[in-house]
Amino acid sequence: KVAVVQNVGYANPDRSHFRSTDIWLSASDSNVVIDDGWVGRFLARVFPDYSEFNLDHPMAIQIGSTQSALLECTCQGSMGISFENPNQFYQLINGSTADNDPPPNTMAGDQLRYIKEIAARSIRYAQIIKEKADTVENLATYPNTQLGRQLAIVAELIAGGLETPVYLTSVGGFDTHSNQTGSHANLLGGVAEAISAFQTDIEMLGVADRVVLMTFSEFGRRVEQNGSAGTDHGTAAPLFVIG
């Protein structure tokens, strides 16, 4: 159930975390700067007018407090939403009502119409996400880690019937320039435990045949150890594809 895709990178690599992350998320050439992400563009192309998608369900979800550029699309705006957990999102929105008054037919009115639409969607999403999350309980035991908690939420939402096709989770700490041996092993062990629990869970919940998980990072590490018992920024890395 695991495929290892070796040596994934891009031409003329940039070893800056920030620039390389932008390149990975946008799928652009290293000498080109664009503002949207490849997942956002993909979703906009597959559902150009939203007619074949259930608008009560978000197109993409990031588990976290901020939204990645991966889900952005300049042609349609953000294609996803982000939240820490379904209950927190619901409590934030609960009691809010959508403003249905028609905006004026002006340039500012167009902007206001967009804001009203986003507000209405947020209320709708918070309700449906909580409903789907409450429908099922995780059957596997997850590690008490950031990634473990994120993947547990994803499993609940998928098994609960949310039609969102793309989920994004994240974990940090891999900038191991010094004393790498123990820390890197612990980090990879944490990733392995969280993914193993997720795969076990979605199998037990009966939805594994509809799910594929992919890991990626902006770059890997060099093979040769540096002077601080760590490794420095590389230019490519393996991806794990699981499912």
C-alpha positions in Angstrom: 0.0 0.0 0.0 3.1 2.3 0.0 4.8 3.6 -3.1 8.1 5.5 -2.7 8.7 8.0 -5.5 12.4 8.8 -5.4 14.3 12.0 -6.2 11.4 14.4 -6.7 12.4 18.0 -7.3 12.5 20.7 -10.0 15.1 22.2 -12.3 17.4 25.0 -11.0 16.4 24.3 -7.3 16.2 27.1 -4.7 17.3 26.1 -1.2 15.3 28.8 0.5 12.4 27.3 2.5 10.1 30.1 1.5 10.8 30.3 -2.2 11.0 26.5 -2.6 7.7 26.1 -0.8 6.1 28.7 -3.2 7.4 26.7 -6.2 6.1 23.4 -4.8 2.7 24.8 -4.0 2.3 26.6 -7.3 3.9 23.9 -9.5 5.7 26.8 -11.4 9.1 26.9 -12.9 11.7 28.2 -10.5 12.1 31.4 -12.5 8.3 32.1 -12.6 6.3 33.6 -9.7 2.5 32.9 -9.7 0.0 33.4 -6.9 -2.2 30.3 -7.1 -1.7 26.6 -6.2 -1.8 23.6 -8.4 -4.7 22.0 -6.4 -6.7 25.3 -6.6 -6.2 25.3 -10.4 -7.1 21.7 -10.7 -10.3 22.1 -8.8 -11.2 25.2 -10.8 -10.7 23.3 -14.0 -12.7 20.2 -12.9 -15.6 22.3 -11.5 -15.5 25.5 -13.6 -19.0 26.5 -12.8 -19.6 24.5 -9.6 -22.6 22.8 -11.4 -21.3 19.3 -10.8 -20.3 19.8 -7.1 -22.4 19.9 -4.0 -22.0 23.5 -2.8 -23.0 22.6 0.8 -19.6 20.9 1.0 -16.2 22.7 0.7 -14.0 21.7 -2.3 -10.9 21.5 -0.1 -10.1 21.6 3.6 -6.9 22.4 5.4 -6.7 21.3 9.0 -4.9 24.3 10.6 -5.2 28.0 11.4 -4.0 29.4 8.1 -4.7 28.4 4.5 -2.0 27.2 2.2 -1.4 28.8 -1.2 -1.8 25.2 -2.6 -5.6 25.8 -2.5 -5.7 29.2 -4.0 -6.8 30.0 -7.6 -6.6 33.5 -9.0 -9.5 32.8 -11.3 -12.0 31.9 -8.6 -10.4 32.8 -5.3 -9.7 30.3 -2.6 -11.0 26.8 -3.3 -10.9 25.7 0.3 -11.3 26.6 3.9 -9.2 26.0 7.0 -10.0 25.3 10.6 -8.4 23.7 13.6 -11.2 21.2 14.3 -14.9 20.9 13.5 -16.2 21.9 16.9 -14.1 25.0 17.1 -15.2 26.0 13.6 -18.8 25.5 14.5 -18.6 27.5 17.8 -16.9 30.3 15.9 -19.8 30.5 13.3 -22.7 29.3 15.5 -25.4 32.0 15.9 -24.3 33.9 12.8 -26.8 34.7 10.0 -26.2 35.4 6.4 -27.0 38.9 5.0 -29.4 38.3 2.1 -29.9 42.0 1.2 -29.0 42.6 -2.5 -25.8 44.6 -2.9 -25.8 47.8 -5.0 -25.0 47.4 -8.7 -21.5 49.0 -8.4 -17.9 48.0 -8.4 -18.0 48.0 -4.6 -21.3 46.1 -4.8 -19.5 43.3 -6.6 -16.9 43.1 -3.9 -19.7 43.2 -1.2 -21.6 40.4 -3.1 -18.4 38.2 -2.9 -18.0 38.9 0.8 -21.7 38.0 1.5 -21.3 34.8 -0.5 -18.2 33.8 1.5 -20.0 34.5 4.8 -23.0 32.4 3.8 -20.8 29.6 2.7 -18.9 29.7 6.0 -22.1 29.3 8.0 -23.2 26.4 5.7 -19.9 24.7 5.9 -19.6 24.9 9.7 -22.9 23.2 10.1 -22.3 20.4 7.6 -18.8 19.8 8.8 -19.8 19.4 12.4 -22.7 17.2 11.4 -20.5 14.9 9.4 -17.8 14.8 12.0 -20.4 13.8 14.7 -21.7 11.0 12.5 -18.8 8.6 13.1 -16.1 7.9 15.7 -12.5 7.0 14.9 -12.0 3.2 15.2 -8.2 3.3 15.3 -6.0 4.7 18.1 -4.0 7.8 16.9 -0.8 9.1 18.4 -1.4 12.3 20.5 0.5 14.5 18.1 -0.4 17.4 15.8 -0.4 15.2 12.7 -2.2 12.4 14.5 -5.0 14.7 15.6 -5.3 16.3 12.1 -5.5 12.9 10.3 -8.1 11.7 12.8 -10.4 14.6 11.8 -9.9 13.9 8.1 -10.9 10.3 8.6 -14.0 11.3 10.5 -15.1 13.7 7.8 -14.5 11.3 4.9 -16.3 8.4 6.7 -19.0 10.8 7.8 -19.9 11.5 4.2 -18.4 14.9 3.5 -17.9 15.1 -0.3 -14.7 17.3 -0.1 -12.1 15.7 -2.5 -8.9 17.3 -1.1 -7.6 17.6 2.5 -4.3 19.1 3.6 -2.5 18.5 6.8 1.0 19.5 7.8 3.8 18.8 10.3 7.1 20.7 10.8 10.4 20.3 12.6 12.4 18.7 9.8 15.0 21.5 9.4 17.6 19.3 11.1 20.9 21.1 10.6 22.3 19.8 13.8 22.1 16.7 16.0 19.9 15.0 13.4 20.1 11.4 14.4 17.6 11.2 17.2 15.4 14.1 16.2 15.0 13.0 12.6 14.2 9.4 13.6 11.6 10.7 16.1 10.0 13.0 13.5 9.8 10.2 10.8 8.5 7.8 13.5 5.7 10.3 14.3 4.8 10.6 10.7 4.7 6.9 10.3 2.6 6.3 13.4 0.0 8.9 12.4 -0.3 7.7 8.8 -0.5 4.1 10.0 -3.3 4.9 12.3 -5.1 6.9 9.5 -4.8 4.0 7.1 -6.0 1.5 9.7 -8.9 3.8 10.6 -10.2 4.4 7.0 -10.0 0.7 6.4 -12.0 -0.1 9.5 -14.5 2.7 8.6 -14.9 1.2 5.1 -13.7 4.2 3.0 -10.1 3.2 2.2 -10.9 2.4 -1.4 -11.7 6.1 -2.0 -8.6 7.6 -0.4 -5.0 8.1 -1.4 -2.5 10.0 0.8 0.6 11.7 -0.5 3.4 13.3 1.5 5.6 16.1 0.2 8.2 18.7 1.4 9.8 21.7 -0.3 13.1 19.8 -0.5 15.1 17.0 1.1 18.4 16.9 3.0 21.9 16.4 1.6 23.4 12.9 2.0 26.7 14.1 3.5 26.7 15.1 7.2 27.7 18.7 8.1 30.0 19.8 10.9 27.1 19.9 13.4 26.0 16.3 13.2 23.1 17.2 10.9 22.5 17.7 7.2 21.8 20.8 5.1 19.2 21.7 2.5 19.1 19.3 -0.5 17.5 19.6 -3.9 15.1 16.7 -4.0 13.4 14.2 -1.8 11.3 11.0 -1.8 7.5 11.2 -1.8 5.4 8.6 -0.1 2.1 7.7 -1.8 -0.1 5.5 0.4 -3.5 3.8 -0.2 
